[in-house]
């Protein structure tokens, strides 16, 4: 949902609201145009003097009305921002819940997968691990005990076993970045 002028600064907003506020104020002042002013000598004011007198008479109420309209607009914007923040917090909480459930599932699935390979013969496990992604094979071999891992790696193609060993070695290297990208 977008708002017209959403990138507008406060001073631009104030400038845009000034003219409508003045118009509203003029319409709300009954008899403002009907006031008759006299000079100190008792004669009529000139049109320039009348304009100055009129402007000075309505300046303060116009300013007050403009400030009121600006405050109302800012209150509306604040309420909109607050509702958006609440919605984003709700979605963040939903995402955190989903991520936790996914992580729990992944841990359980990884444990089950490791248990499956623990019970397999090394030659059969090696043959199957050669067919999966090298990262998955490395993760499974890392979770097995050292004797099982060595038997499986011994049964694998030497090139594939070397790639898996490099992945395992880099995973335990403290200088390796934690960022998967």
Secondary structure, 3 states (H helix, E strand, C coil): CCCCCCCCCHHHHHHHHHHHHHHHHHHHCCCCCCCCCECCCCCECCHHHHHHHHHHHHHHHHHHHHHHHHHHHHHHHHHHHHHHHHHHHHHHHHHHHHHHHHHHHHHHHHHHHHHHHHHCCHHHHHHHHHHCCHHHHHHHHHHCCHHHHHHHHHHCCHHHHHHHHHHHHHHHCCCCCCCCC
